[in-house]
Amino acid sequence: MAGARTDRSEFRPPVSGRTESTGVSNGIKIEAGQNHTVRTIQEGKVLFANAFRQYGQLVIVQHKSGLTSVYAGLGQTQVKEGQMLAALDQIGITGDKGSFYFELRRDEQPINPWCI
């Protein structure tokens, strides 16, 4: 599936909010405000859901489309590893900062979320 594009109609943003490039990584920072629901972009399976180093609460979801989505810096996670998710299922809540990091990967390589 390398190089395959994803139908944009299948892609749903994880939360409404202002986005910006982080400038030092492959993802984007989403400013949503405190205690906002964060949702998965597509149906998939939770690969990781726990605190991870300096990233805070981290959720990684493998999607049937071949994409992997990463949500870091959440205030809370509300899913468990191995859990199957439908598109737009709640995976967590933004924390005190009101923002979180969002990244997409295909074949373990980061891709620009705006280019799928």
Secondary structure by P-SEA (a helix, b strand, c coil): cccccccccccccccbbbbbbcccccbbbbbcccbbbbbbccccccccccccccccbbbbbbccccbbbbbcccccccccccccccccccccccccccbbbbbbbccccccccccc
